[in-house]
Amino acid sequence: MRKLIIAVLMLFIITSVSISQSKTEFKPEFKIGGTVFSGWEYNAGDAEFITKLSSTADATQSFGFVPTKNQFEISKNSFFVERAYINVWATLTPQIKARVTPDIYSYTDGKNATQYAYQLKFAFIEYTPLTTEDGLSLSFTGGVVPNTWVPNIEKAFGYRTALKTLSDYSWTTGASVTGTTVSRTTASYMSTADLGLTAKLSLPKNYANLSVSVLNGNGYRNLGFDNRFKDILVSGFIYPLAGELAKKMDAAKKSGKNRIDGVADLTLGGYAYIGKQGNGEQFQNNRFGGMANFKYNFTKVGFVKVGTELSLLSNKIPNPNVVDSTVNGRGISAWLEFNPPVEAFGEKLSLVARYDMFDPNTNKPGTNLSGFNSDNGKQNLLMVGLFFKPASILTLGLNYQTTTYEKNFAVKYDGTPTSTVSKFVFNTILDF
């Protein structure tokens, strides 16, 4: 072990010296930008998840009581600002980079009013002691570091503007009743940032990369220092056609083109997240998943892209009254983007569709007759929309979204129970 550590340190020193000698004219660079998610939302189905129950008992209803009428504003429609990032990047040396990103996000307070708060989203330094001309690199990132899985899925899907990815989406995982009030619990597979350290190895010619992160596990919403249990996230992506596509792109550039026809991308990936939920050694918070993305360019202009993401979860919370307290969940997402081969559109207009299926607990005891539980927690999400990109920094989109529950956990304004919540959304994303 000692010899291995000495060898790694010598490699870092030699690489650092060689790079610093070849970059004597280097000047630090700083860049400030921002990202804003905003838009307009209209409650097309005039329905929401049930929050209030009447005193009328009814065993046929989802929570055992008739839901009350007028639980929300009829035909809700509202402009919104979901969140805004301020991004500060710095290239301090050829080997050292840094990023700080404050996050201004919206939330609903105790009076059901929308408020905004500040949160640090990213704050890290990245050190790359090893780089070669053929693309081989090794880097280390420490601080409030990005999740190494979710951003890659966002890049493949391409429309975080309208919808978070399967593993980042806030799914309904439970609902409890206190008196006449229904409290819904939502959760995503994992946080998009956390305190920790990430090591990333990229193979030559961009054929693959592998990342390993050691994290506090609380997520960026809770950056406390009192968590002695650490989570491990391992993710990897393979680009089997990288070499061939690079050659085709070089040939296209020599011909004065900025794109290639035919297959333009094939990406395969997978991850494993092993955690303790920050609660103790007996607690379990494990996630596993995979993805695939394929893109085909039509001749001259236009393309079609298809992709999918699969994520599994396995939570275990010790319960002396239950022999097996493991909760297993499963989700799968599939997307399609069609950019028509019409030169007048200039690849700025796309039809996008996505369909997700999620089950927060695939263990089916078959004994729960009412309430949101493992026997009836399945939910499906559908999004179909048109998106227009007038410039690389701006995306506009109009889409229709529906969330369908396994039972009538939603209610219309007039008090009619329903299983579907639908809405029209106009999205804008400004990224500069």
C-alpha positions as CSV (number, residue, x, y, z in Angstrom):
1,M,0.0,0.0,0.0
2,R,2.8,2.4,0.9
3,K,4.5,1.8,-2.5
4,L,1.3,2.4,-4.3
5,I,0.7,5.7,-2.5
6,I,4.3,6.8,-3.2
7,A,3.9,5.9,-6.9
8,V,0.6,7.9,-7.2
9,L,2.2,11.0,-5.5
10,M,5.2,10.8,-7.9
11,L,2.8,10.6,-10.8
12,F,1.0,13.7,-9.6
13,I,4.3,15.6,-9.1
14,I,5.8,14.7,-12.5
15,T,2.5,15.5,-14.3
16,S,2.2,18.8,-12.5
17,V,5.7,19.9,-13.3
18,S,5.4,18.9,-17.0
19,I,2.1,20.7,-17.5
20,S,3.2,23.8,-15.6
21,Q,6.4,24.0,-17.8
22,S,4.3,23.8,-21.0
23,K,1.8,26.4,-19.8
24,T,4.1,29.2,-18.7
25,E,1.9,31.8,-20.4
26,F,-1.3,30.7,-18.7
27,K,-3.6,33.4,-17.4
28,P,-6.5,32.7,-14.9
29,E,-10.0,33.0,-16.4
30,F,-13.2,33.9,-14.7
31,K,-16.8,33.6,-16.0
32,I,-20.1,34.6,-14.5
33,G,-23.4,33.3,-15.9
34,G,-26.9,32.3,-14.9
35,T,-29.7,29.9,-15.4
36,V,-33.4,30.7,-14.9
37,F,-36.3,28.3,-15.1
38,S,-39.6,30.1,-15.5
39,G,-42.9,29.8,-17.3
40,W,-46.7,29.6,-17.0
41,E,-48.9,26.7,-15.8
42,Y,-52.6,26.0,-16.4
43,N,-54.5,23.3,-14.5
44,A,-56.2,21.7,-17.5
45,G,-57.9,18.9,-15.6
46,D,-59.0,21.2,-12.8
47,A,-57.7,18.6,-10.3
48,E,-55.1,18.3,-7.6
49,F,-53.9,15.6,-5.1
50,I,-56.4,15.4,-2.2
51,T,-55.4,17.5,0.8
52,K,-58.7,17.8,2.7
53,L,-61.4,15.2,3.7
54,S,-64.9,15.7,4.8
55,S,-66.5,14.0,7.9
56,T,-68.5,11.7,5.6
57,A,-67.1,8.2,5.8
58,D,-67.0,6.2,2.6
59,A,-65.1,2.9,2.3
60,T,-65.0,3.2,-1.5
61,Q,-63.0,6.4,-1.4
62,S,-59.2,6.4,-1.5
63,F,-58.7,7.6,2.1
64,G,-61.9,6.2,3.5
65,F,-63.7,9.6,3.5
66,V,-65.3,11.8,0.9
67,P,-62.9,14.5,-0.2
68,T,-64.1,18.1,0.3
69,K,-65.0,20.5,-2.5
70,N,-63.2,23.7,-3.5
71,Q,-59.8,22.6,-2.1
72,F,-57.9,24.9,-4.5
73,E,-58.5,27.8,-6.9
74,I,-60.7,26.7,-9.8
75,S,-58.8,26.4,-13.2
76,K,-55.5,27.4,-11.6
77,N,-53.3,29.3,-13.9
78,S,-50.2,31.1,-12.9
79,F,-46.8,32.5,-14.0
80,F,-43.9,31.1,-12.1
81,V,-40.2,31.2,-11.5
82,E,-39.1,27.8,-10.4
83,R,-35.5,28.7,-9.6
84,A,-32.5,30.8,-10.7
85,Y,-28.8,29.9,-10.5
86,I,-25.9,32.3,-10.5
87,N,-22.9,30.4,-11.8
88,V,-19.4,31.5,-11.2
89,W,-16.6,29.5,-12.9
90,A,-12.9,30.0,-12.5
91,T,-9.9,28.4,-14.3
92,L,-7.2,29.2,-11.8
93,T,-4.4,27.1,-13.3
94,P,-4.2,24.6,-16.2
95,Q,-5.0,21.9,-13.5
96,I,-7.3,23.7,-11.1
97,K,-10.8,24.9,-11.7
98,A,-13.6,26.0,-9.3
99,R,-17.3,26.7,-9.3
100,V,-19.7,28.5,-7.0
101,T,-23.4,28.4,-7.7
102,P,-26.0,30.1,-5.4
103,D,-29.5,28.7,-6.0
104,I,-32.6,30.8,-5.5
105,Y,-35.6,28.4,-5.4
106,S,-39.3,28.6,-4.7
107,Y,-41.2,26.8,-2.0
108,T,-44.7,26.9,-0.4
109,D,-44.9,28.2,3.2
110,G,-47.3,27.2,6.0
111,K,-49.9,29.6,4.6
112,N,-49.7,28.0,1.1
113,A,-48.0,31.1,-0.3
114,T,-45.1,30.9,-2.7
115,Q,-41.8,32.1,-1.2
116,Y,-38.2,32.2,-2.4
117,A,-35.1,31.2,-0.5
118,Y,-31.3,31.1,-1.0
119,Q,-29.4,27.9,-1.0
120,L,-25.8,27.0,-2.0
121,K,-26.1,24.5,-4.8
122,F,-22.4,24.0,-5.8
123,A,-19.2,25.1,-4.3
124,F,-16.2,22.9,-5.3
125,I,-12.6,22.9,-6.6
126,E,-11.5,20.5,-9.3
127,Y,-7.9,19.3,-9.6
128,T,-6.8,17.4,-12.7
129,P,-3.3,16.1,-12.2
130,L,-3.3,13.9,-15.2
131,T,-4.2,14.7,-18.8
132,T,-2.9,13.4,-22.1
133,E,-3.3,14.5,-25.7
134,D,-5.5,11.4,-26.6
135,G,-8.1,12.3,-23.9
136,L,-7.0,10.3,-20.9
137,S,-7.6,12.3,-17.7
138,L,-7.9,11.9,-14.0
139,S,-9.5,14.5,-11.8
140,F,-10.6,15.0,-8.2
141,T,-13.4,17.3,-7.1
142,G,-14.1,18.3,-3.5
143,G,-16.7,20.5,-1.8
144,V,-20.4,20.7,-2.5
145,V,-20.1,18.5,-5.6
146,P,-22.5,17.7,-8.4
147,N,-24.2,14.3,-8.6
148,T,-22.4,12.3,-11.3
149,W,-25.6,10.6,-12.6
150,V,-28.4,13.1,-13.0
151,P,-26.6,15.7,-15.1
152,N,-25.7,13.1,-17.7
153,I,-29.3,12.0,-18.0
154,E,-30.4,15.6,-18.2
155,K,-27.9,16.0,-21.1
156,A,-29.2,12.9,-22.9
157,F,-32.9,13.9,-22.4
158,G,-32.2,17.5,-23.1
159,Y,-35.4,19.1,-21.7
160,R,-34.9,19.7,-18.0
161,T,-36.7,22.9,-19.0
162,A,-40.0,21.1,-18.9
163,L,-39.4,18.1,-16.6
164,K,-36.8,16.7,-14.2
165,T,-35.4,13.3,-15.1
166,L,-36.8,10.1,-13.6
167,S,-34.1,9.9,-10.8
168,D,-34.4,13.6,-10.0
169,Y,-38.2,14.0,-10.1
170,S,-40.2,14.3,-6.8
171,W,-42.4,11.3,-6.9
172,T,-45.2,10.7,-4.4
173,T,-44.0,8.1,-2.0
174,G,-46.7,8.2,0.7
175,A,-49.6,10.0,2.2
176,S,-50.9,10.2,5.8
177,V,-54.2,11.3,7.2
178,T,-54.4,13.4,10.4
179,G,-58.0,14.3,11.2
180,T,-59.3,15.7,8.0
181,T,-55.9,16.7,6.5
182,V,-54.0,14.6,4.0
183,S,-50.2,15.1,4.0
184,R,-48.4,13.9,1.0
185,T,-44.8,12.8,1.0
186,T,-42.6,13.2,-2.1
187,A,-39.0,12.2,-2.7
188,S,-36.5,11.8,-5.5
189,Y,-34.0,9.0,-5.9
190,M,-31.1,11.1,-4.8
191,S,-29.9,14.7,-4.4
192,T,-28.3,16.5,-7.3
193,A,-25.5,17.8,-5.1
194,D,-23.9,16.9,-1.8
195,L,-20.8,17.5,0.4
196,G,-18.1,15.1,-0.6
197,L,-15.3,14.1,-2.9
198,T,-15.4,12.8,-6.4
199,A,-12.7,11.0,-8.5
200,K,-13.2,10.8,-12.2
201,L,-11.3,8.8,-14.8
202,S,-11.8,9.5,-18.5
203,L,-10.5,7.0,-21.1
204,P,-8.7,8.0,-24.3
205,K,-10.7,9.3,-27.2
206,N,-13.8,9.7,-24.9
207,Y,-14.7,6.0,-25.1
208,A,-15.8,5.9,-21.5
209,N,-15.6,7.5,-18.1
210,L,-15.9,6.3,-14.5
211,S,-16.7,8.4,-11.4
212,V,-16.6,7.4,-7.7
213,S,-18.0,9.8,-5.1
214,V,-17.9,9.6,-1.3
215,L,-20.7,11.8,0.1
216,N,-22.3,12.9,3.4
217,G,-25.6,11.6,2.0
218,N,-27.8,14.4,3.3
219,G,-27.9,16.3,0.0
220,Y,-27.2,20.0,-0.6
221,R,-30.3,21.1,1.4
222,N,-28.6,19.9,4.6
223,L,-24.9,20.7,4.6
224,G,-24.4,19.7,8.2
225,F,-21.1,18.3,9.5
226,D,-22.4,15.8,12.0
227,N,-22.9,12.8,9.7
228,R,-20.3,10.1,10.3
229,F,-21.9,7.7,7.9
230,K,-20.9,8.2,4.2
231,D,-22.7,7.3,1.0
232,I,-21.0,5.9,-2.1
233,L,-22.0,6.8,-5.7
234,V,-20.4,5.0,-8.6
235,S,-21.4,5.9,-12.1
236,G,-20.0,5.1,-15.6
237,F,-20.8,5.9,-19.2
238,I,-19.6,4.2,-22.3
239,Y,-19.5,5.7,-25.8
240,P,-18.8,2.7,-28.0
241,L,-18.8,4.8,-31.3
242,A,-16.7,7.7,-30.0
243,G,-13.7,6.9,-32.2
244,E,-15.7,6.4,-35.4
245,L,-17.9,9.5,-34.8
246,A,-14.8,11.6,-34.1
247,K,-13.3,10.6,-37.5
248,K,-16.6,11.4,-39.3
249,M,-16.8,14.8,-37.5
250,D,-13.2,15.7,-38.5
251,A,-14.0,14.8,-42.1
252,A,-17.2,16.9,-42.0
253,K,-15.3,19.9,-40.6
254,K,-12.8,19.7,-43.4
255,S,-15.7,19.8,-45.8
256,G,-17.0,23.0,-44.1
257,K,-19.8,21.2,-42.2
258,N,-20.7,21.3,-38.5
259,R,-22.6,18.1,-38.3
260,I,-22.6,14.5,-39.5
261,D,-25.3,12.4,-41.1
262,G,-26.5,9.0,-39.8
263,V,-25.7,7.8,-36.2
264,A,-24.6,10.8,-34.2
265,D,-24.7,9.4,-30.6
266,L,-24.8,6.1,-28.7
267,T,-24.4,6.3,-25.0
268,L,-24.8,3.6,-22.4
269,G,-24.5,4.1,-18.6
270,G,-25.1,2.7,-15.2
271,Y,-24.8,3.7,-11.5
272,A,-24.9,2.3,-8.0
273,Y,-25.7,4.4,-4.9
274,I,-25.0,2.8,-1.6
275,G,-26.2,4.8,1.4
276,K,-27.2,4.8,5.1
277,Q,-29.7,7.7,5.0
278,G,-27.6,9.5,7.5
279,N,-29.5,7.7,10.3
280,G,-27.3,4.7,11.3
281,E,-25.6,1.5,10.2
282,Q,-28.9,-0.4,10.2
283,F,-30.5,2.0,7.8
284,Q,-30.3,1.3,4.1
285,N,-30.6,3.7,1.2
286,N,-29.5,1.9,-2.0
287,R,-30.2,2.8,-5.7
288,F,-29.2,1.2,-8.9
289,G,-29.9,2.1,-12.5
290,G,-28.9,2.2,-16.1
291,M,-29.6,4.3,-19.3
292,A,-29.2,4.3,-23.0
293,N,-29.5,7.1,-25.6
294,F,-29.4,7.0,-29.4
295,K,-29.4,9.8,-31.9
296,Y,-29.7,9.6,-35.7
297,N,-29.2,12.7,-37.9
298,F,-31.1,13.0,-41.1
299,T,-29.4,14.1,-44.3
300,K,-28.4,17.8,-44.1
301,V,-30.8,18.8,-41.2
302,G,-33.1,17.2,-38.6
303,F,-32.7,14.2,-36.3
304,V,-34.5,11.7,-34.2
305,K,-33.4,10.8,-30.6
306,V,-34.6,8.0,-28.3
307,G,-33.5,7.1,-24.8
308,T,-34.4,5.4,-21.6
309,E,-33.5,5.4,-17.9
310,L,-34.1,2.7,-15.4
311,S,-33.8,3.3,-11.6
312,L,-34.4,0.9,-8.7
313,L,-34.4,1.7,-5.0
314,S,-34.1,-0.4,-1.9
315,N,-34.7,1.2,1.5
316,K,-34.6,-0.5,4.9
317,I,-35.6,1.2,8.1
318,P,-35.4,-1.1,11.2
319,N,-38.8,-1.9,12.6
320,P,-39.0,-4.5,15.5
321,N,-42.7,-5.2,14.5
322,V,-41.9,-6.1,10.9
323,V,-39.8,-9.1,9.9
324,D,-38.7,-7.5,6.7
325,S,-38.9,-3.7,6.6
326,T,-37.2,-3.4,3.1
327,V,-39.0,-1.1,0.7
328,N,-38.2,-1.8,-3.0
329,G,-39.2,0.6,-5.7
330,R,-38.8,0.8,-9.4
331,G,-39.1,3.4,-12.1
332,I,-38.5,3.5,-15.9
333,S,-38.5,6.5,-18.2
334,A,-38.5,6.6,-22.1
335,W,-38.2,9.7,-24.3
336,L,-38.4,10.6,-27.9
337,E,-37.3,13.8,-29.7
338,F,-38.2,14.4,-33.3
339,N,-36.6,17.3,-35.1
340,P,-38.1,17.4,-38.6
341,P,-35.8,17.4,-41.7
342,V,-36.9,20.8,-42.8
343,E,-34.1,23.2,-43.5
344,A,-36.3,26.3,-42.8
345,F,-36.6,25.2,-39.2
346,G,-32.8,25.0,-38.8
347,E,-33.0,22.3,-36.1
348,K,-34.6,24.8,-33.8
349,L,-38.1,23.2,-33.5
350,S,-38.6,19.8,-31.9
351,L,-41.5,17.5,-30.9
352,V,-40.6,15.9,-27.6
353,A,-42.5,13.1,-25.7
354,R,-41.6,11.3,-22.5
355,Y,-43.4,8.6,-20.5
356,D,-42.4,7.5,-17.0
357,M,-43.7,4.7,-14.8
358,F,-42.9,4.6,-11.0
359,D,-43.8,2.3,-8.2
360,P,-42.6,3.5,-4.7
361,N,-42.9,0.0,-3.3
362,T,-43.1,-3.2,-5.4
363,N,-43.6,-5.3,-2.3
364,K,-47.3,-6.1,-2.4
365,P,-48.7,-7.6,0.8
366,G,-52.3,-7.2,-0.4
367,T,-53.6,-6.2,3.0
368,N,-53.9,-2.4,2.7
369,L,-57.4,-1.5,1.6
370,S,-57.3,2.3,1.8
371,G,-54.8,5.1,1.8
372,F,-51.7,5.6,-0.3
373,N,-49.6,2.5,0.3
374,S,-47.5,-0.2,-1.2
375,D,-50.6,-1.9,-2.7
376,N,-51.7,1.1,-4.7
377,G,-48.8,3.6,-5.1
378,K,-48.1,3.2,-8.8
379,Q,-48.1,6.4,-10.8
380,N,-47.4,7.3,-14.5
381,L,-46.2,10.5,-16.0
382,L,-46.7,11.7,-19.6
383,M,-45.3,14.8,-21.2
384,V,-45.8,15.8,-24.9
385,G,-44.7,19.2,-26.2
386,L,-43.2,21.4,-28.9
387,F,-40.0,23.2,-28.1
388,F,-38.3,26.1,-29.9
389,K,-34.7,27.1,-29.5
390,P,-34.2,30.6,-31.1
391,A,-30.6,30.7,-29.7
392,S,-28.3,28.4,-27.8
393,I,-29.0,30.3,-24.6
394,L,-32.8,30.2,-24.7
395,T,-35.4,27.4,-24.9
396,L,-39.2,27.9,-25.2
397,G,-41.7,25.1,-25.0
398,L,-45.4,24.4,-24.7
399,N,-46.3,21.0,-23.3
400,Y,-49.1,18.9,-21.9
401,Q,-48.4,16.8,-18.8
402,T,-50.5,14.3,-16.9
403,T,-49.8,12.4,-13.7
404,T,-52.0,9.3,-13.3
405,Y,-52.3,7.5,-9.9
406,E,-53.3,3.9,-9.4
407,K,-56.4,5.0,-7.4
408,N,-58.5,8.2,-7.1
409,F,-56.0,10.1,-5.0
410,A,-56.8,13.4,-6.7
411,V,-60.0,15.5,-6.6
412,K,-61.6,18.0,-9.0
413,Y,-62.7,21.4,-7.9
414,D,-66.3,20.2,-7.6
415,G,-65.3,17.3,-5.3
416,T,-65.3,14.6,-7.9
417,P,-62.6,12.0,-7.1
418,T,-60.2,11.3,-10.0
419,S,-56.9,9.5,-10.6
420,T,-55.4,12.1,-13.1
421,V,-53.9,15.5,-12.7
422,S,-53.2,17.3,-16.0
423,K,-51.8,20.7,-16.9
424,F,-50.6,22.8,-19.8
425,V,-47.1,24.3,-19.2
426,F,-45.3,27.0,-21.1
427,N,-41.6,26.7,-20.2
428,T,-38.7,29.0,-20.6
429,I,-35.1,28.4,-19.8
430,L,-32.4,31.1,-20.0
431,D,-28.9,29.7,-19.7
432,F,-26.0,32.2,-20.3
